[in-house]
Amino acid sequence: MPDPSQPDLETLWESVRAELRGSVTPSSFESWLEPVRPVGLRGARLYVSGPDRVREWFERRYAPLAVAAAQRRVPGVSEIVFSDPEHDPEPAPTPGIPAGLDRGLDFDHFVIGKGNRFAHSAALAVAELPGEAYNPLFLYGEPGLGKTHLLVAVATYLQSRRPDISVAYTTAERFTSEFVNALRTGGPGAAEGFKQRYRQVDALLIDDVQFLEDKPKTEEEFFHTFNELYASGSQLVLSSDRPPEAMRSLTERLRDRFSWGLTVQVQAPDLPTRVALAGRLAAERGLAVSDPAALRQIALSSPTNLRKLEGALIRVAAFSSLLGKPASAELVTEALARAEAPGTLAGSGSEGTGASEPLVATIQQAVCDVLHVSRGEMLSPRRRPNIVRARQLAMYVSRHQTSLSLAEIARAFDRDHSTVLHSVRAIEKRLEPGSDIHRALESVQQSLQIDPDRPE
C-alpha cells in the first residue's frame, strides 16, 4: 500500500529532471541524466537506478545538483543513492551535522585566497589539534564569505579523522529554539537532556552567535555551556557577522569569553579567488561554463558574496543551455542583465534606484495589515502557518526593496541570515501569478506605494 504522506516518485523525479535540464548541456543531460530513474524514497534517501556507465559520473558530477533540486521539493531529502531501498540498510544519521549540510563543505572544497587564508589555516589547526591550538576560535565576517563552510569543514574533519571524539554543530538560532522548546514543553527532564546534549561533547561549533543578542535566558544557558566545555578542554568554534566587541547587546562576560582564543576576520575574496571558485563550482557541478573570460565576468558580477557568485554561475549555465550557445563573456553579460531586468521582484534588490527605501519596520507593518497578524506575532518564535507566511513575505519584501544585507534584515526580525535566505526562496517558489501569496505581495506593494515594474 503506497504511503500517502510520500510524494509521487515519478512526479518528483520529473520535476527534478526538468530543473537539471536547464543547468547542463543537452548532450550531458541525454548521456548522464536521462537514463536515471527513481526507485524509492526512505527517510532522507532518494533511491535511483541506471546503467553502470552512468552511476559513477552521476555521483561525481551531478548528485549535488540533483540533491539540491530534490530538496526544493522534499526538504527532508539529503542524499541520492544508486540502490534498491529494500536491500539497503537504514542510513544512520550523521551525529553533529544536520542532514544535507555537510555535502561538499570540507577543507578540500574550500577555495583559499588572500581574504580567507588566515581563517582557513586557523580552522585546519583546530581540526588537527582540537582543544589545543586556538580555543575558542571565533570567525567573523559578512554573510556568504565561507564561515559556515569552515565550521562544517572542522566538524567533518573531526568526525572522519577522530571517531573517538563527539562533535556537535548547530546555529545559535537552533540552539535557542531547542532551549525554549525544552523549557516550555518538556519539563525538567527535557531541560536536563538539552544541557547534557551540548555540555558533554568534545567539540561544539556554533554558527551565527550574534543571534544570542537580546535573549537573556538563552545567553545565560550558553554562558554556562561555554564555561563547562572550556573547563573540560573541549574545542569551541564560533562564527558571527561581526567581532565580539561589536555585539553590544551581549553581556560583557560572554563577549570577553568569545575573545579568549583567536579571533579572525573572514574577508571578501579578491577577483582571482572568485574566478578560481567559479571554475571549481562549474567543474564539480557539471556546468558548461569553462571559458576563462566568462568565469572572470561572472566573478566580477559578485564582488563579495560567494552565494551570489554560485547563483550567477547556475543562471549563466541555464541561459547558455536554453539558447544553445557557449558561455562566453558576452553571454554572461546578457544573462545577468536579464536577471536584473525591471518587471519582477526576483532581482538582487541591493542596488539603489534613486527612490527612497521603506524601513523594515514599515514593511513588517504593511505585511501584518494585509495578512491580519500582529507585528508582535511576526517577531515572535511562534510557528503557526499564517505567522510564518507573514514573516517570510516581510523578509522577501525587505530583501528586494531595501539595500540592507541579509544579516541586517535578520536582526530586524530577531533571526539569523540563513532564515532570511530560506524565506526569500520559499516566497519565490510560490509567486505564480494569481496565487494567494502573489495577491498579498501586490497588496503590500500598493500599501507601500511601490511600483512593481520599477527596477530594484
C-alpha positions in Angstrom: 0.0 0.0 0.0 1.6 3.4 -1.0 2.3 5.8 1.8 0.0 8.8 1.2 2.4 11.1 3.1 5.2 10.4 0.5 5.3 12.4 -2.8 4.7 10.6 -6.0 8.2 9.4 -7.1 7.7 9.8 -10.8 6.3 13.4 -10.4 9.1 14.3 -8.0 11.8 13.0 -10.3 10.3 14.6 -13.5 10.4 18.0 -11.8 14.0 17.4 -10.6 15.0 16.4 -14.2 13.2 19.5 -15.6 15.3 21.7 -13.4 18.5 19.9 -14.2 17.8 20.1 -17.9 18.3 23.9 -17.6 21.6 23.6 -15.8 23.6 21.3 -18.1 24.2 21.0 -21.8 21.7 18.9 -23.8 24.3 16.3 -24.6 25.3 15.9 -20.9 21.6 15.6 -20.0 21.0 12.9 -22.5 24.1 10.9 -21.6 24.1 11.1 -17.8 20.7 12.2 -16.5 18.2 10.9 -19.0 18.8 7.2 -18.1 18.5 7.7 -14.3 15.1 6.6 -12.8 13.7 6.8 -9.3 13.0 3.5 -7.4 12.2 4.5 -3.9 12.3 7.1 -1.1 13.0 6.3 2.5 13.9 8.8 5.2 16.5 11.3 3.8 17.5 9.0 0.9 16.1 9.1 -2.6 17.0 5.8 -4.4 17.6 5.8 -8.1 18.7 3.3 -10.7 20.5 3.5 -14.0 23.2 1.8 -16.2 26.6 1.2 -14.6 28.3 3.6 -17.1 26.1 6.4 -15.7 26.4 5.8 -12.0 30.0 7.0 -11.2 29.7 10.0 -13.4 26.3 11.0 -12.0 27.5 10.6 -8.4 30.6 12.6 -9.0 29.3 15.4 -11.2 25.5 15.7 -10.9 24.5 14.4 -7.5 24.8 17.7 -5.7 22.7 19.5 -8.3 20.1 16.7 -8.1 20.0 16.7 -4.3 19.5 20.4 -4.2 16.7 20.2 -6.7 15.1 17.4 -4.8 15.4 19.3 -1.5 13.4 22.2 -3.0 10.5 19.8 -3.5 11.0 17.4 -0.5 13.1 19.3 2.2 13.9 16.1 4.0 16.0 14.6 1.1 19.7 14.9 1.7 21.2 12.0 -0.4 20.6 10.3 -3.7 21.7 6.6 -3.7 22.0 4.1 -6.6 20.4 1.1 -4.8 17.2 -0.7 -4.1 15.8 0.6 -0.7 14.6 -3.0 0.1 18.3 -4.1 0.2 19.8 -1.0 1.7 20.3 -0.7 5.4 18.6 2.2 7.1 21.0 5.1 6.9 22.3 6.2 10.3 22.2 9.9 11.0 25.5 11.7 11.0 26.0 12.9 14.6 26.6 16.6 15.0 26.0 17.8 11.5 22.4 18.4 10.1 21.5 16.2 7.1 22.3 17.9 3.8 24.7 20.5 5.3 27.9 18.6 5.1 27.8 17.8 1.4 30.9 19.4 -0.1 31.6 21.6 2.9 35.1 20.3 3.7 38.6 21.6 3.5 39.2 20.0 0.1 36.4 22.1 -1.4 37.4 25.4 0.2 39.0 27.8 -2.2 41.8 29.7 -0.4 42.6 33.3 -1.2 44.0 36.4 0.4 40.9 37.2 2.3 40.4 33.8 4.0 43.8 32.2 4.1 44.4 33.0 7.8 40.9 31.8 8.7 41.4 28.6 6.8 44.7 27.9 8.5 43.3 28.5 11.9 40.3 26.3 11.2 42.6 23.5 10.0 44.8 23.8 13.0 41.8 23.5 15.3 40.6 20.4 13.4 44.0 18.8 13.7 44.5 19.7 17.4 41.1 20.2 18.9 41.3 21.9 22.3 45.0 22.7 21.9 45.5 25.1 19.0 43.1 28.0 19.5 40.2 27.8 21.9 37.8 29.3 21.2 38.3 30.0 17.5 36.0 33.0 16.6 35.4 33.7 12.9 33.5 36.8 11.8 32.6 38.5 8.5 29.7 39.3 6.2 27.3 36.5 5.1 28.3 34.5 2.2 32.1 34.5 2.7 32.6 30.9 3.8 32.3 31.0 7.7 29.7 28.1 7.7 31.9 26.2 5.2 34.8 26.4 7.6 32.8 25.4 10.7 31.3 22.4 8.9 34.7 21.5 7.5 36.1 21.3 11.0 33.2 19.1 12.1 33.5 16.9 9.1 37.3 16.6 9.5 36.9 15.6 13.2 34.2 13.1 12.5 36.2 11.4 9.8 39.7 11.5 11.4 38.8 11.4 15.1 35.9 8.9 15.6 36.9 8.7 19.3 35.5 12.3 20.0 32.0 13.6 19.9 31.2 16.6 17.7 28.1 18.9 17.6 27.4 21.6 15.0 24.4 23.9 15.3 23.3 27.5 14.8 22.6 29.9 17.6 19.0 30.2 16.3 18.6 26.4 16.5 20.3 26.3 19.9 17.8 29.0 21.1 14.8 27.2 19.6 15.8 23.8 21.2 16.4 25.5 24.6 13.0 27.3 24.5 11.2 24.2 23.5 12.9 22.2 26.2 11.7 24.7 28.8 8.2 25.1 27.5 7.2 21.5 26.6 9.5 19.0 28.2 9.7 19.8 31.8 12.9 19.4 34.0 13.9 16.1 32.2 13.9 17.8 28.7 15.8 20.8 30.0 18.4 18.5 31.6 18.6 16.4 28.4 19.3 19.6 26.4 22.1 20.6 28.7 23.7 17.2 28.5 23.5 17.1 24.7 25.6 20.2 24.4 27.8 20.0 27.5 29.1 16.5 27.0 30.7 16.9 23.6 34.4 17.2 22.8 33.8 19.9 20.1 31.0 22.4 19.7 30.6 24.5 16.7 28.0 27.3 16.8 27.1 29.4 13.7 25.8 33.0 13.9 26.2 33.6 17.6 25.0 37.2 17.1 21.6 35.6 17.3 22.1 35.3 21.1 21.8 39.1 21.5 18.7 40.3 23.5 17.9 36.8 24.6 19.0 36.8 28.3 17.8 33.3 29.2 19.4 31.6 26.2 22.6 33.7 26.7 22.7 32.6 30.3 22.4 29.0 29.2 25.1 29.3 26.6 27.4 31.1 29.1 27.3 28.1 31.4 27.6 25.7 28.4 30.7 27.6 27.2 32.2 27.6 30.7 31.7 23.8 31.2 33.1 22.9 27.8 36.1 25.2 28.1 36.9 23.9 31.6 36.9 20.3 30.3 39.2 21.2 27.4 36.5 20.8 24.7 37.0 22.7 21.5 34.7 25.7 20.7 34.4 27.2 17.2 32.1 30.2 16.8 31.0 32.4 13.9 29.3 35.8 13.7 28.7 38.6 11.3 30.7 40.9 13.5 33.5 40.7 16.1 32.8 40.1 19.8 33.3 43.7 20.8 30.6 44.9 18.3 27.9 42.7 19.9 27.0 45.3 22.4 23.7 43.6 23.4 25.6 40.6 24.8 26.8 40.7 28.4 30.4 41.7 28.8 31.3 38.4 30.4 30.2 36.5 27.3 31.9 38.9 24.9 35.0 38.6 26.9 34.9 34.8 26.7 34.5 34.9 22.9 37.8 36.8 22.8 39.8 34.3 24.9 41.2 32.4 22.0 41.8 33.6 18.4 39.5 36.0 16.6 39.8 36.0 12.8 38.0 38.1 10.2 36.9 36.3 7.0 37.3 39.0 4.4 35.7 39.4 1.0 37.5 37.3 -1.7 39.6 39.1 -4.3 39.0 38.6 -8.0 41.4 35.7 -8.6 39.8 33.8 -5.7 36.4 34.4 -7.1 37.4 33.2 -10.6 39.0 30.1 -9.1 35.9 29.3 -7.1 33.6 29.8 -10.1 35.8 27.4 -12.1 35.8 24.8 -9.4 32.0 25.1 -8.9 31.4 24.7 -12.6 33.6 21.6 -12.8 32.1 20.0 -9.7 28.5 20.5 -10.8 29.0 19.6 -14.4 28.0 23.1 -15.6 29.1 24.0 -19.1 31.0 27.2 -18.2 34.7 26.9 -18.7 35.7 29.9 -20.8 38.2 31.9 -18.6 36.7 35.2 -19.8 33.2 34.0 -18.9 34.3 32.9 -15.5 36.0 36.3 -14.9 32.9 38.1 -15.9 30.8 36.0 -13.5 33.3 36.7 -10.7 33.1 40.5 -11.5 29.4 40.4 -11.1 29.6 39.1 -7.5 32.3 41.2 -5.8 31.7 39.9 -2.2 29.0 37.3 -1.6 30.0 33.8 -2.7 26.4 32.6 -2.7 25.5 35.2 -5.3 28.5 34.0 -7.3 27.2 30.5 -7.3 23.7 31.7 -8.2 25.1 33.7 -11.1 27.1 30.7 -12.3 24.0 28.5 -12.4 21.9 31.2 -14.1 24.6 31.6 -16.8 24.7 27.8 -17.4 21.0 27.6 -17.7 20.9 30.6 -20.1 23.6 29.0 -22.2 21.8 25.7 -22.4 18.5 27.3 -23.3 20.0 29.3 -26.1 22.3 26.6 -27.3 25.2 29.0 -27.2 28.6 28.6 -25.4 29.0 30.6 -22.2 31.1 33.5 -23.4 31.8 36.8 -21.6 29.2 38.4 -23.8 26.6 35.8 -23.0 27.3 36.2 -19.2 26.6 39.9 -19.5 23.4 39.3 -21.3 22.2 36.5 -18.9 22.9 38.6 -15.8 21.4 41.7 -17.3 18.2 39.9 -18.0 18.1 38.5 -14.5 18.2 42.1 -13.1 15.7 43.4 -15.7 12.7 45.5 -14.5 9.3 44.0 -14.0 10.0 41.4 -11.4 10.7 41.2 -7.7 13.2 38.4 -8.3 16.2 40.6 -8.8 19.0 41.2 -6.3 17.3 44.2 -4.7 20.6 45.5 -3.4 21.2 48.4 -5.8 19.7 51.8 -5.1 17.5 53.3 -7.7 17.2 56.8 -6.5 13.9 56.2 -4.9 13.6 56.3 -1.1 13.6 52.9 0.6 10.9 51.8 3.0 12.1 50.9 6.5 11.9 47.3 7.5 9.5 48.2 10.3 7.2 49.8 7.8 7.4 46.7 5.6 6.6 44.5 8.5 3.6 46.5 9.5 2.3 46.6 5.9 2.5 42.8 5.6 0.8 42.4 9.0 -2.0 44.7 7.9 -2.5 42.7 4.7 -2.3 39.2 6.3 -4.0 40.1 9.5 -1.4 39.2 12.1 0.2 41.4 14.7 3.8 42.6 14.4 4.4 41.1 17.8 3.4 37.7 16.4 5.6 38.2 13.4 8.6 38.8 15.5 7.9 36.1 18.0 9.2 32.5 17.8 5.6 31.2 17.0 5.4 28.9 14.0 1.7 28.9 13.1 1.4 28.7 9.3 -0.2 32.2 8.9 2.5 33.8 11.0 5.3 32.0 9.2 3.8 33.1 5.9 3.7 36.7 7.0 7.2 36.6 8.3 8.6 35.1 5.1 6.8 37.7 2.9 8.1 40.6 5.0 11.6 39.2 4.7 11.2 38.8 1.0 10.0 42.4 0.5 12.7 43.7 2.8 15.3 41.9 0.8 14.1 43.2 -2.5 13.1 46.7 -1.5 16.0 47.8 0.7 19.7 47.7 0.3 20.2 46.0 3.7 22.3 42.9 3.9 20.8 39.6 4.9 22.3 40.0 8.4 20.8 43.4 8.8 17.4 42.2 7.8 17.8 39.2 10.1 18.4 41.4 13.1 15.2 43.3 12.4 13.3 40.0 12.7 15.3 38.6 15.5 16.5 35.8 13.3 19.7 34.8 11.6 20.6 35.4 7.9 20.0 31.8 6.9 16.4 32.2 7.9 16.1 35.2 5.7 17.6 33.4 2.8 15.3 30.4 3.3 12.3 32.8 3.5 13.2 34.6 0.3 13.5 31.3 -1.6 10.2 30.0 -0.1 8.3 33.0 -1.3 9.9 32.9 -4.8 8.7 29.4 -5.3 5.1 30.4 -4.6 4.9 33.6 -6.6 2.8 32.2 -9.5 0.5 35.0 -10.9 -2.9 34.7 -9.3 -1.7 32.8 -6.2 -2.6 33.9 -2.8 0.9 35.0 -2.0 1.2 36.9 -5.2 -2.0 38.8 -4.4 -0.7 39.5 -0.9 2.5 40.8 -2.4 0.7 43.2 -4.7 -1.4 44.5 -1.8 1.8 45.1 0.2 3.3 46.9 -2.7 0.3 49.1 -3.0 0.3 49.9 0.7 4.0 50.9 0.5 3.4 52.8 -2.8 5.9 50.6 -4.6 5.7 50.3 -8.3 6.1 46.6 -9.1 7.5 47.5 -12.5 10.3 49.7 -11.4 13.9 48.4 -11.3 15.0 47.3 -7.8 
